[in-house]
Amino acid sequence: MATRSREKSAARKANADKRPHAIARYVRISSRKVKIVIDLIRGKSVAEAKAILAYTPKAASAPVLKVLNSAVANAENNLDIPADQLYVAEVFANQGPTYKGIQPRAQGRAYRIRKRTSHITIVLDQAK
């Protein structure tokens, strides 16, 4: 049984990050490939980041753009911050679980297939 659970929960809420953010979990693309794309938009304004993602010919740009649009919608609807005042404060991609399969090969052998996933997080902030 937890002790002081109400106080601990109040302290967690007080110290919570109030910046708008969005997370996409279990995206079926390797985090190494996603990191190439997210390095392009770190620190940019939202309009500039959307333009970069729209014209980046990488497979990871579509899910990153989707997460960015979700973070902007969270800022506008939940915190009443207009999109033109926002910039990408933090963006990172962590490794998710790896789905493992088997590819049959010659002479009874089997090779392991690893389908990697990632968790993409975007945190926005207001430009000063």
N, C-alpha and C positions, 0 to 999 in steps of 0.2 A: 504494500500500500504506500502510495506516494505521500510524502509529508509536505505541507505548505504548497499544495498544488495551485491554489488560487493566486498566491503571491508570485509563484514562479511563472504562471501563465500571464499575469499582468506585467511582469518584468520583461518577458519575451515580446509581448506586444509593444511595450514602450521602446525597446531597442530594435524593433524590426525596421528594415530598410523601407522607406516610404517612396522610393523612386519607382516609376512604372517599369514593369518588366514582363517578359513572356518567355516560356520554356516549351520547346518541342522535344518530346522524349521518344526514344526508339525509332529515330529516323534511319531508314535503311541505306545509309551511306557512311563510309569510313570517316572517322573524326579527322584523320590526316588530310583527307580531301576537302573537308569542310573548313579546316583551319586556313587553307590557302585563300578561300573566298572571304572569310570573316576578317582576315588581316587587312583587306582592302577598305572596309567600312568603319573600322575602329576610329573613334574621335570625329567622325564626319557628322554633318547635319543630316536630318532625316531625309530631306529632299535629295541631297547629294548621294546619300547611301542608296536610296531607291533607284536613282538613275544609274549608279554603278552596277547594282545587282541586275537591273533590267538588261544591261548590255554586256554582261560577263558570260562568256560561253563555257560555263562549267555546270555540271549536273547539280552541284550543291547550291547554286545561286537561287534556284526556285524555292527550296525549303527555307533558306535563310530569309528570303524576301517575305515569305509567308509569316515567319516568326516576327519580323520587323513590323509588318502591317498589324499583327496582333498586339504588339507592344504599344504601337501608336494608338490603336483603338482603346486599349486599357487606359492610356493616359488621358485621352479625350473624354471617355465615358465615366471613368471612376474618379479621376482627379481634376477634371475640368482644365486641362492644360492643352492649349492649341498646338497643333503639329508643327507649326513654323517656329516655335520656340524650343523644340527638342533637338538633342543630339545624342549620338550613340556613346554612352559613357563606358559601358563594359559589354564585351561580347566574347563568349568562349564556347568551345565545343568539347565536352567530355566524352570519354569512351563509354558506350553502352554494352549490353550483353552481346556476345557473339554466338550466332546460330551456327551449329556445326552439322555438316552433312558428309556423305561419303560418295566419292566418284569411283566407280568400278574401273579397274585397270587390267592390263593383260596378266595372264598366268595367276589369277586368283588374288591379285593384290588389290588394295583399296587406298585411294588417296583421300585425305581430309580436305573438305571444302569449308572455309571459314567465311561466313557472311557477317560482316561487322556492322554494328549500329552505333549511333551517337546521340547525345543529348545536347541540343543547341539552346543557349541562353543569351538573351539580349536584355540589357538594362539601359534605359534611357534616363536623361536628366535634362533639366532646363538650362538653356544657355544664359549666362549671366549678363 
